[in-house]
């Protein structure tokens, strides 16, 4: 296979939306360019992806389009040798309840490792926060009619790839249909990175302690983005919960991060609150003021975040309201730490983590007051790493994943 110049999509390799690379052509860079890579669709109709082995059952007449997954059982979606690159995955299931979307776990293993690189609640992995299905399309995920789960995330593997779905609920999943679309390639490029995903929930965040979207990970790679879910704590009434800033610690950052945002809704490209909207790289899939639930996403595709040695991604849990209301909450002993009062030309700093200010006795100007608070939050982090496993903890148990599911 000759060497030549071709264009590769940004998703894995680029620093801009496209990048020109001189290498062996594993994948076609243009729609009209030929490639010797071998396409495969892996489904129940051809579980091994073997050449000439599809549609064996029922004389090829729709013999095995789906399987069931009994309670407590695991079903294998992919087990194939490489090198190769997964380009697309589609799944549909007949039970799309909140309990099932949080009770199923999708695991992915690369190159024969026994620890998964991906171990995430099924719905959350596919961009569905809080177990609440919505019709949407983004750059990485889609659910066209609220009944399916699609991703075009690229996932390269050098030696092997295995994907499974575990049913940790107490009831059988009657039907799961799927296909995993991939290409087998001749050579592994050492610049390829392995796909990883991590989910974590804190049902009662600690005021003043940043929530870790992605705990510190060592290695070289790329942070691709997050889906974030919030159950706002009702003890704060109708106060706005989303004043917290996203922060990214890169390549040896210690106490202070290199990258800092300005607020939660700011991180996803909106302002002054957060309603429902869907864009390719940022959006809010759930904005339910009645149930005090929000779910939003940000994908760093046009603004890539690479790291050389390590990365940690966090977001502050901070809210805000007028000073008078925040003062009353403090009097009532509601968990909170005052942070700033908005003013001109800049906020008035009132935060003291060692000795929080007494708002009732301090002489302060009236205004919008930000404060650390405690909410129920969860997030999926998507990232690439130069190795098939990380040292992140295993997925949290079912009781934490399914606790306090609610909404219309």
C-alpha beads as a LAMMPS data file, in Angstrom:
LAMMPS data file: protein, C-alpha beads

408 atoms
407 bonds

1 atom types
1 bond types

-500.0 500.0 xlo xhi
-500.0 500.0 ylo yhi
-500.0 500.0 zlo zhi

Masses

1 110.0

Atoms # bond

1 1 1 0.000 0.000 0.000
2 1 1 1.654 3.221 -1.091
3 1 1 2.229 6.250 1.091
4 1 1 0.312 9.368 0.195
5 1 1 -1.314 12.481 1.635
6 1 1 -4.927 12.288 2.745
7 1 1 -7.332 14.110 5.023
8 1 1 -8.325 12.481 8.330
9 1 1 -11.396 13.538 10.361
10 1 1 -10.577 15.590 13.444
11 1 1 -12.124 13.172 15.921
12 1 1 -8.966 11.216 16.707
13 1 1 -5.971 12.912 15.302
14 1 1 -6.297 16.605 14.502
15 1 1 -5.723 19.948 16.123
16 1 1 -8.093 21.675 13.715
17 1 1 -11.208 20.368 12.024
18 1 1 -9.047 18.505 9.522
19 1 1 -5.351 17.771 9.377
20 1 1 -3.111 16.629 6.521
21 1 1 -0.993 13.612 7.374
22 1 1 1.541 11.589 5.392
23 1 1 1.067 7.924 6.261
24 1 1 -0.256 4.604 5.044
25 1 1 -3.899 4.919 4.106
26 1 1 -5.813 2.803 6.599
27 1 1 -9.055 4.633 5.933
28 1 1 -10.143 6.696 2.947
29 1 1 -9.758 10.419 3.503
30 1 1 -12.206 11.308 0.741
31 1 1 -15.495 9.662 -0.122
32 1 1 -14.133 8.766 -3.569
33 1 1 -10.775 7.382 -2.383
34 1 1 -10.286 3.606 -2.391
35 1 1 -9.053 1.774 0.717
36 1 1 -8.004 -1.844 1.272
37 1 1 -9.547 -1.841 4.760
38 1 1 -12.248 -4.480 5.234
39 1 1 -15.709 -3.354 6.426
40 1 1 -17.644 -5.451 8.915
41 1 1 -21.128 -5.255 10.430
42 1 1 -21.321 -7.240 13.656
43 1 1 -24.811 -8.106 14.906
44 1 1 -26.730 -11.178 16.036
45 1 1 -27.012 -12.044 12.328
46 1 1 -23.199 -12.307 12.137
47 1 1 -21.868 -12.290 15.677
48 1 1 -18.243 -12.909 14.672
49 1 1 -18.158 -10.525 11.723
50 1 1 -16.572 -13.319 9.691
51 1 1 -16.442 -12.979 5.927
52 1 1 -19.326 -14.751 4.188
53 1 1 -20.919 -15.812 7.484
54 1 1 -23.890 -13.473 7.831
55 1 1 -27.574 -14.442 7.913
56 1 1 -27.071 -18.164 8.527
57 1 1 -30.278 -18.735 10.473
58 1 1 -33.755 -19.302 8.960
59 1 1 -32.279 -19.635 5.468
60 1 1 -31.172 -16.007 5.635
61 1 1 -34.730 -14.717 6.136
62 1 1 -34.402 -12.440 9.222
63 1 1 -33.282 -15.301 11.370
64 1 1 -31.717 -13.603 14.389
65 1 1 -32.315 -9.843 14.569
66 1 1 -32.470 -9.579 18.381
67 1 1 -31.819 -11.314 21.685
68 1 1 -33.118 -10.956 25.219
69 1 1 -30.974 -10.206 28.267
70 1 1 -32.237 -11.926 31.432
71 1 1 -31.941 -10.128 34.768
72 1 1 -28.385 -10.357 36.044
73 1 1 -27.010 -11.643 32.741
74 1 1 -24.453 -10.305 30.261
75 1 1 -24.787 -10.278 26.493
76 1 1 -21.834 -9.946 24.154
77 1 1 -22.128 -7.515 21.249
78 1 1 -18.604 -7.710 19.856
79 1 1 -15.543 -9.915 20.207
80 1 1 -13.181 -9.459 17.304
81 1 1 -9.466 -9.429 16.597
82 1 1 -7.711 -6.403 15.122
83 1 1 -6.251 -4.110 14.204
84 1 1 -9.400 -2.190 13.403
85 1 1 -11.481 0.906 14.053
86 1 1 -15.098 0.964 15.203
87 1 1 -16.852 3.785 13.349
88 1 1 -20.509 3.476 14.335
89 1 1 -22.741 1.725 16.807
90 1 1 -26.559 1.463 16.753
91 1 1 -28.712 -0.206 19.418
92 1 1 -32.419 -0.263 20.170
93 1 1 -34.156 -1.873 23.135
94 1 1 -37.835 -2.367 23.881
95 1 1 -37.617 -1.222 27.533
96 1 1 -36.411 2.379 27.672
97 1 1 -37.501 3.083 31.242
98 1 1 -35.273 5.118 33.532
99 1 1 -34.596 2.014 35.605
100 1 1 -33.394 0.072 32.566
101 1 1 -31.310 2.904 31.085
102 1 1 -29.457 3.287 34.390
103 1 1 -29.547 -0.432 35.208
104 1 1 -27.875 -1.631 32.005
105 1 1 -24.106 -1.156 31.804
106 1 1 -22.122 -1.018 28.576
107 1 1 -18.536 -2.271 28.888
108 1 1 -15.776 -2.045 26.280
109 1 1 -12.415 -3.799 26.427
110 1 1 -9.403 -3.260 24.188
111 1 1 -6.502 -5.565 23.330
112 1 1 -7.397 -8.424 25.663
113 1 1 -7.482 -6.371 28.860
114 1 1 -9.755 -7.647 31.638
115 1 1 -10.512 -4.154 32.959
116 1 1 -12.918 -2.211 30.751
117 1 1 -11.886 1.106 29.212
118 1 1 -15.593 1.957 29.145
119 1 1 -18.005 1.000 31.930
120 1 1 -20.960 3.388 31.921
121 1 1 -24.740 3.223 32.437
122 1 1 -26.244 2.465 29.037
123 1 1 -28.414 5.559 28.647
124 1 1 -25.799 7.977 29.961
125 1 1 -23.173 6.630 27.579
126 1 1 -25.394 7.425 24.598
127 1 1 -25.979 11.005 25.709
128 1 1 -29.191 10.439 27.670
129 1 1 -28.862 11.975 31.114
130 1 1 -31.117 11.197 34.073
131 1 1 -32.566 8.178 32.244
132 1 1 -34.798 10.553 30.244
133 1 1 -34.954 9.829 26.528
134 1 1 -35.234 12.745 24.117
135 1 1 -35.190 13.112 20.339
136 1 1 -31.842 14.658 19.473
137 1 1 -28.821 14.742 17.224
138 1 1 -25.311 15.913 18.125
139 1 1 -21.890 15.513 16.565
140 1 1 -21.285 12.262 18.471
141 1 1 -24.689 10.806 19.411
142 1 1 -28.248 10.705 18.113
143 1 1 -31.660 9.394 19.082
144 1 1 -33.748 10.303 16.016
145 1 1 -37.194 9.410 17.370
146 1 1 -36.427 8.739 21.024
147 1 1 -36.273 4.992 20.430
148 1 1 -32.655 4.217 19.521
149 1 1 -29.083 4.761 20.623
150 1 1 -26.474 5.806 18.059
151 1 1 -22.871 6.916 18.197
152 1 1 -20.269 7.600 15.528
153 1 1 -17.397 7.787 17.998
154 1 1 -14.275 6.249 16.475
155 1 1 -12.695 3.532 18.606
156 1 1 -9.431 2.018 17.329
157 1 1 -8.018 -1.246 18.663
158 1 1 -4.689 -2.900 17.965
159 1 1 -5.192 -6.531 18.978
160 1 1 -8.852 -7.037 19.857
161 1 1 -12.118 -5.376 20.837
162 1 1 -14.912 -6.660 23.062
163 1 1 -18.220 -4.944 23.857
164 1 1 -20.865 -6.270 26.235
165 1 1 -24.088 -5.123 27.888
166 1 1 -24.781 -6.198 31.475
167 1 1 -28.341 -6.258 32.819
168 1 1 -28.031 -5.400 36.515
169 1 1 -31.765 -4.747 36.930
170 1 1 -34.217 -7.188 38.449
171 1 1 -36.144 -7.772 35.227
172 1 1 -35.474 -9.250 31.811
173 1 1 -34.782 -7.018 28.829
174 1 1 -36.980 -8.713 26.228
175 1 1 -35.379 -7.305 23.086
176 1 1 -32.041 -5.783 22.145
177 1 1 -31.182 -5.156 18.476
178 1 1 -27.790 -3.786 17.432
179 1 1 -24.996 -3.510 14.956
180 1 1 -21.396 -2.406 15.389
181 1 1 -19.850 -1.100 12.172
182 1 1 -16.073 -1.272 11.900
183 1 1 -13.172 -1.605 9.526
184 1 1 -10.330 -4.074 9.839
185 1 1 -7.042 -2.436 8.870
186 1 1 -3.627 -3.749 7.895
187 1 1 -1.426 -1.700 10.197
188 1 1 -1.629 -0.020 13.584
189 1 1 -0.572 3.617 13.666
190 1 1 1.224 4.460 16.925
191 1 1 -0.501 7.844 16.961
192 1 1 -3.876 6.141 17.398
193 1 1 -5.432 6.545 20.856
194 1 1 -7.763 4.182 22.710
195 1 1 -11.281 5.371 23.527
196 1 1 -12.301 5.554 27.204
197 1 1 -15.376 6.675 29.106
198 1 1 -16.022 7.190 32.817
199 1 1 -19.281 7.863 34.712
200 1 1 -19.627 9.053 38.277
201 1 1 -22.443 10.329 40.490
202 1 1 -22.438 12.279 43.751
203 1 1 -25.941 12.301 45.209
204 1 1 -25.044 15.115 47.644
205 1 1 -22.038 17.171 46.610
206 1 1 -20.066 18.918 49.362
207 1 1 -20.202 22.735 49.290
208 1 1 -16.796 24.069 48.291
209 1 1 -15.595 20.765 46.808
210 1 1 -15.479 20.639 43.005
211 1 1 -17.205 17.689 41.350
212 1 1 -14.762 15.603 39.299
213 1 1 -16.106 15.028 35.805
214 1 1 -12.852 13.188 35.086
215 1 1 -10.576 12.356 38.031
216 1 1 -6.862 12.649 37.359
217 1 1 -5.758 10.348 34.553
218 1 1 -2.096 9.784 33.722
219 1 1 -0.898 9.344 30.168
220 1 1 -1.080 11.079 26.812
221 1 1 -4.414 11.654 25.170
222 1 1 -7.361 13.872 24.435
223 1 1 -10.362 14.966 26.502
224 1 1 -13.335 14.757 24.164
225 1 1 -16.124 16.089 26.378
226 1 1 -18.918 15.298 28.799
227 1 1 -22.619 14.710 29.350
228 1 1 -23.644 16.174 32.712
229 1 1 -26.813 15.624 34.778
230 1 1 -28.241 17.628 37.678
231 1 1 -30.988 16.917 40.187
232 1 1 -31.121 20.323 41.855
233 1 1 -31.577 20.130 45.614
234 1 1 -35.104 21.331 46.582
235 1 1 -33.856 22.873 49.850
236 1 1 -32.609 25.813 47.745
237 1 1 -36.079 26.486 46.356
238 1 1 -36.079 27.973 42.879
239 1 1 -32.547 29.383 43.186
240 1 1 -30.373 29.020 40.109
241 1 1 -27.942 26.123 40.517
242 1 1 -25.563 26.711 37.568
243 1 1 -22.978 29.311 38.593
244 1 1 -20.097 26.826 38.872
245 1 1 -17.067 27.131 36.599
246 1 1 -15.532 24.232 34.665
247 1 1 -11.809 23.796 35.290
248 1 1 -9.258 21.620 33.497
249 1 1 -5.930 20.680 35.076
250 1 1 -3.309 19.776 32.462
251 1 1 0.196 18.296 32.424
252 1 1 1.277 18.704 36.017
253 1 1 -1.121 21.443 37.161
254 1 1 -1.335 21.251 40.942
255 1 1 -3.400 23.707 42.992
256 1 1 -4.502 25.850 40.060
257 1 1 -5.725 24.707 36.626
258 1 1 -4.612 26.008 33.252
259 1 1 -8.141 26.274 31.838
260 1 1 -11.068 27.877 33.678
261 1 1 -14.548 28.752 32.424
262 1 1 -16.920 31.452 33.704
263 1 1 -20.074 29.502 34.580
264 1 1 -22.035 26.325 33.933
265 1 1 -24.311 27.553 31.156
266 1 1 -21.355 29.494 29.761
267 1 1 -19.466 26.200 29.351
268 1 1 -22.133 24.961 26.935
269 1 1 -22.305 28.191 24.974
270 1 1 -25.459 29.821 26.322
271 1 1 -26.051 32.452 29.031
272 1 1 -28.310 33.707 31.800
273 1 1 -29.875 30.303 32.506
274 1 1 -30.277 27.083 30.599
275 1 1 -33.176 25.961 28.410
276 1 1 -33.452 22.959 26.130
277 1 1 -31.525 23.098 22.843
278 1 1 -29.422 20.781 20.671
279 1 1 -26.312 21.828 18.740
280 1 1 -23.528 19.656 17.344
281 1 1 -20.987 20.338 20.067
282 1 1 -23.005 21.812 22.954
283 1 1 -26.537 21.712 24.224
284 1 1 -29.053 20.957 26.959
285 1 1 -31.244 17.893 26.476
286 1 1 -33.307 18.300 29.665
287 1 1 -34.350 21.608 31.234
288 1 1 -37.162 20.699 33.625
289 1 1 -37.763 23.419 36.207
290 1 1 -40.756 21.599 37.709
291 1 1 -38.734 18.499 38.564
292 1 1 -35.524 20.517 39.062
293 1 1 -33.627 18.440 36.490
294 1 1 -31.126 19.465 33.847
295 1 1 -28.892 17.490 31.508
296 1 1 -26.355 19.145 29.209
297 1 1 -23.311 18.340 27.075
298 1 1 -20.140 19.820 25.600
299 1 1 -17.907 18.089 23.021
300 1 1 -14.451 19.533 22.417
301 1 1 -14.222 18.817 18.703
302 1 1 -13.648 22.261 17.169
303 1 1 -11.635 23.198 20.295
304 1 1 -9.513 20.071 20.973
305 1 1 -8.023 19.471 24.410
306 1 1 -4.896 17.306 24.214
307 1 1 -2.786 16.379 27.229
308 1 1 0.791 15.119 27.341
309 1 1 1.175 13.645 30.834
310 1 1 -2.089 13.946 32.782
311 1 1 -5.502 15.608 33.005
312 1 1 -8.262 16.285 35.537
313 1 1 -11.624 17.914 34.722
314 1 1 -13.880 19.363 37.428
315 1 1 -16.834 21.724 37.804
316 1 1 -17.803 23.828 40.805
317 1 1 -21.179 23.207 42.436
318 1 1 -22.352 26.762 42.874
319 1 1 -25.657 28.600 42.713
320 1 1 -26.958 32.098 43.113
321 1 1 -29.802 34.369 44.146
322 1 1 -30.337 37.833 45.573
323 1 1 -28.454 38.632 48.783
324 1 1 -31.619 38.810 50.903
325 1 1 -32.683 35.276 49.979
326 1 1 -29.194 33.823 50.387
327 1 1 -28.958 35.475 53.815
328 1 1 -32.218 33.812 54.876
329 1 1 -30.953 30.407 53.719
330 1 1 -27.797 30.859 55.774
331 1 1 -29.879 31.771 58.844
332 1 1 -31.870 28.551 58.378
333 1 1 -28.703 26.453 58.355
334 1 1 -29.037 25.312 54.753
335 1 1 -25.662 23.968 53.527
336 1 1 -23.951 26.767 51.618
337 1 1 -20.821 28.922 51.493
338 1 1 -21.128 32.541 50.245
339 1 1 -18.723 33.324 47.392
340 1 1 -19.314 36.665 45.643
341 1 1 -21.768 39.504 45.215
342 1 1 -22.113 40.812 41.699
343 1 1 -21.102 44.422 41.264
344 1 1 -19.379 46.776 38.861
345 1 1 -16.744 46.573 37.505
346 1 1 -16.159 43.144 39.118
347 1 1 -17.659 40.862 41.775
348 1 1 -17.157 41.573 45.472
349 1 1 -15.199 38.643 46.977
350 1 1 -16.744 37.380 50.213
351 1 1 -15.546 33.749 50.200
352 1 1 -13.577 32.469 53.178
353 1 1 -13.421 28.645 53.276
354 1 1 -11.999 28.621 56.815
355 1 1 -14.449 31.122 58.340
356 1 1 -17.526 31.697 56.153
357 1 1 -18.889 35.215 56.319
358 1 1 -22.060 35.853 58.331
359 1 1 -24.242 37.567 55.750
360 1 1 -26.736 38.779 58.382
361 1 1 -24.157 40.824 60.319
362 1 1 -21.868 41.933 57.499
363 1 1 -22.410 45.284 55.831
364 1 1 -22.770 44.270 52.201
365 1 1 -24.295 45.841 49.104
366 1 1 -27.459 44.226 47.803
367 1 1 -27.020 42.193 44.645
368 1 1 -26.844 38.785 43.041
369 1 1 -24.980 36.516 45.440
370 1 1 -23.194 33.336 44.408
371 1 1 -22.722 30.502 46.885
372 1 1 -21.412 26.943 46.992
373 1 1 -24.238 24.435 47.429
374 1 1 -25.011 20.707 47.542
375 1 1 -26.795 18.982 44.647
376 1 1 -27.167 15.534 43.109
377 1 1 -24.890 15.515 40.054
378 1 1 -23.508 12.935 37.624
379 1 1 -21.341 13.050 34.529
380 1 1 -19.933 10.929 31.723
381 1 1 -16.428 11.834 30.578
382 1 1 -15.292 10.818 27.086
383 1 1 -11.573 10.756 26.390
384 1 1 -8.788 9.069 24.430
385 1 1 -5.653 7.630 26.030
386 1 1 -2.428 6.126 24.742
387 1 1 -3.142 2.846 26.554
388 1 1 -6.111 0.455 26.634
389 1 1 -6.773 0.772 30.382
390 1 1 -6.692 3.505 33.008
391 1 1 -6.503 3.523 36.799
392 1 1 -9.991 5.008 37.240
393 1 1 -12.344 3.272 39.710
394 1 1 -15.005 0.795 38.622
395 1 1 -18.581 1.835 37.993
396 1 1 -20.712 2.656 41.035
397 1 1 -23.326 0.110 42.151
398 1 1 -26.908 -0.060 40.919
399 1 1 -28.344 1.526 44.078
400 1 1 -26.425 4.751 43.415
401 1 1 -27.160 4.739 39.689
402 1 1 -30.908 4.301 40.129
403 1 1 -31.422 6.390 43.264
404 1 1 -34.162 9.025 43.027
405 1 1 -34.985 8.682 39.331
406 1 1 -37.825 11.036 38.493
407 1 1 -39.389 13.296 35.875
408 1 1 -42.100 13.122 33.247

Bonds

1 1 1 2
2 1 2 3
3 1 3 4
4 1 4 5
5 1 5 6
6 1 6 7
7 1 7 8
8 1 8 9
9 1 9 10
10 1 10 11
11 1 11 12
12 1 12 13
13 1 13 14
14 1 14 15
15 1 15 16
16 1 16 17
17 1 17 18
18 1 18 19
19 1 19 20
20 1 20 21
21 1 21 22
22 1 22 23
23 1 23 24
24 1 24 25
25 1 25 26
26 1 26 27
27 1 27 28
28 1 28 29
29 1 29 30
30 1 30 31
31 1 31 32
32 1 32 33
33 1 33 34
34 1 34 35
35 1 35 36
36 1 36 37
37 1 37 38
38 1 38 39
39 1 39 40
40 1 40 41
41 1 41 42
42 1 42 43
43 1 43 44
44 1 44 45
45 1 45 46
46 1 46 47
47 1 47 48
48 1 48 49
49 1 49 50
50 1 50 51
51 1 51 52
52 1 52 53
53 1 53 54
54 1 54 55
55 1 55 56
56 1 56 57
57 1 57 58
58 1 58 59
59 1 59 60
60 1 60 61
61 1 61 62
62 1 62 63
63 1 63 64
64 1 64 65
65 1 65 66
66 1 66 67
67 1 67 68
68 1 68 69
69 1 69 70
70 1 70 71
71 1 71 72
72 1 72 73
73 1 73 74
74 1 74 75
75 1 75 76
76 1 76 77
77 1 77 78
78 1 78 79
79 1 79 80
80 1 80 81
81 1 81 82
82 1 82 83
83 1 83 84
84 1 84 85
85 1 85 86
86 1 86 87
87 1 87 88
88 1 88 89
89 1 89 90
90 1 90 91
91 1 91 92
92 1 92 93
93 1 93 94
94 1 94 95
95 1 95 96
96 1 96 97
97 1 97 98
98 1 98 99
99 1 99 100
100 1 100 101
101 1 101 102
102 1 102 103
103 1 103 104
104 1 104 105
105 1 105 106
106 1 106 107
107 1 107 108
108 1 108 109
109 1 109 110
110 1 110 111
111 1 111 112
112 1 112 113
113 1 113 114
114 1 114 115
115 1 115 116
116 1 116 117
117 1 117 118
118 1 118 119
119 1 119 120
120 1 120 121
121 1 121 122
122 1 122 123
123 1 123 124
124 1 124 125
125 1 125 126
126 1 126 127
127 1 127 128
128 1 128 129
129 1 129 130
130 1 130 131
131 1 131 132
132 1 132 133
133 1 133 134
134 1 134 135
135 1 135 136
136 1 136 137
137 1 137 138
138 1 138 139
139 1 139 140
140 1 140 141
141 1 141 142
142 1 142 143
143 1 143 144
144 1 144 145
145 1 145 146
146 1 146 147
147 1 147 148
148 1 148 149
149 1 149 150
150 1 150 151
151 1 151 152
152 1 152 153
153 1 153 154
154 1 154 155
155 1 155 156
156 1 156 157
157 1 157 158
158 1 158 159
159 1 159 160
160 1 160 161
161 1 161 162
162 1 162 163
163 1 163 164
164 1 164 165
165 1 165 166
166 1 166 167
167 1 167 168
168 1 168 169
169 1 169 170
170 1 170 171
171 1 171 172
172 1 172 173
173 1 173 174
174 1 174 175
175 1 175 176
176 1 176 177
177 1 177 178
178 1 178 179
179 1 179 180
180 1 180 181
181 1 181 182
182 1 182 183
183 1 183 184
184 1 184 185
185 1 185 186
186 1 186 187
187 1 187 188
188 1 188 189
189 1 189 190
190 1 190 191
191 1 191 192
192 1 192 193
193 1 193 194
194 1 194 195
195 1 195 196
196 1 196 197
197 1 197 198
198 1 198 199
199 1 199 200
200 1 200 201
201 1 201 202
202 1 202 203
203 1 203 204
204 1 204 205
205 1 205 206
206 1 206 207
207 1 207 208
208 1 208 209
209 1 209 210
210 1 210 211
211 1 211 212
212 1 212 213
213 1 213 214
214 1 214 215
215 1 215 216
216 1 216 217
217 1 217 218
218 1 218 219
219 1 219 220
220 1 220 221
221 1 221 222
222 1 222 223
223 1 223 224
224 1 224 225
225 1 225 226
226 1 226 227
227 1 227 228
228 1 228 229
229 1 229 230
230 1 230 231
231 1 231 232
232 1 232 233
233 1 233 234
234 1 234 235
235 1 235 236
236 1 236 237
237 1 237 238
238 1 238 239
239 1 239 240
240 1 240 241
241 1 241 242
242 1 242 243
243 1 243 244
244 1 244 245
245 1 245 246
246 1 246 247
247 1 247 248
248 1 248 249
249 1 249 250
250 1 250 251
251 1 251 252
252 1 252 253
253 1 253 254
254 1 254 255
255 1 255 256
256 1 256 257
257 1 257 258
258 1 258 259
259 1 259 260
260 1 260 261
261 1 261 262
262 1 262 263
263 1 263 264
264 1 264 265
265 1 265 266
266 1 266 267
267 1 267 268
268 1 268 269
269 1 269 270
270 1 270 271
271 1 271 272
272 1 272 273
273 1 273 274
274 1 274 275
275 1 275 276
276 1 276 277
277 1 277 278
278 1 278 279
279 1 279 280
280 1 280 281
281 1 281 282
282 1 282 283
283 1 283 284
284 1 284 285
285 1 285 286
286 1 286 287
287 1 287 288
288 1 288 289
289 1 289 290
290 1 290 291
291 1 291 292
292 1 292 293
293 1 293 294
294 1 294 295
295 1 295 296
296 1 296 297
297 1 297 298
298 1 298 299
299 1 299 300
300 1 300 301
301 1 301 302
302 1 302 303
303 1 303 304
304 1 304 305
305 1 305 306
306 1 306 307
307 1 307 308
308 1 308 309
309 1 309 310
310 1 310 311
311 1 311 312
312 1 312 313
313 1 313 314
314 1 314 315
315 1 315 316
316 1 316 317
317 1 317 318
318 1 318 319
319 1 319 320
320 1 320 321
321 1 321 322
322 1 322 323
323 1 323 324
324 1 324 325
325 1 325 326
326 1 326 327
327 1 327 328
328 1 328 329
329 1 329 330
330 1 330 331
331 1 331 332
332 1 332 333
333 1 333 334
334 1 334 335
335 1 335 336
336 1 336 337
337 1 337 338
338 1 338 339
339 1 339 340
340 1 340 341
341 1 341 342
342 1 342 343
343 1 343 344
344 1 344 345
345 1 345 346
346 1 346 347
347 1 347 348
348 1 348 349
349 1 349 350
350 1 350 351
351 1 351 352
352 1 352 353
353 1 353 354
354 1 354 355
355 1 355 356
356 1 356 357
357 1 357 358
358 1 358 359
359 1 359 360
360 1 360 361
361 1 361 362
362 1 362 363
363 1 363 364
364 1 364 365
365 1 365 366
366 1 366 367
367 1 367 368
368 1 368 369
369 1 369 370
370 1 370 371
371 1 371 372
372 1 372 373
373 1 373 374
374 1 374 375
375 1 375 376
376 1 376 377
377 1 377 378
378 1 378 379
379 1 379 380
380 1 380 381
381 1 381 382
382 1 382 383
383 1 383 384
384 1 384 385
385 1 385 386
386 1 386 387
387 1 387 388
388 1 388 389
389 1 389 390
390 1 390 391
391 1 391 392
392 1 392 393
393 1 393 394
394 1 394 395
395 1 395 396
396 1 396 397
397 1 397 398
398 1 398 399
399 1 399 400
400 1 400 401
401 1 401 402
402 1 402 403
403 1 403 404
404 1 404 405
405 1 405 406
406 1 406 407
407 1 407 408
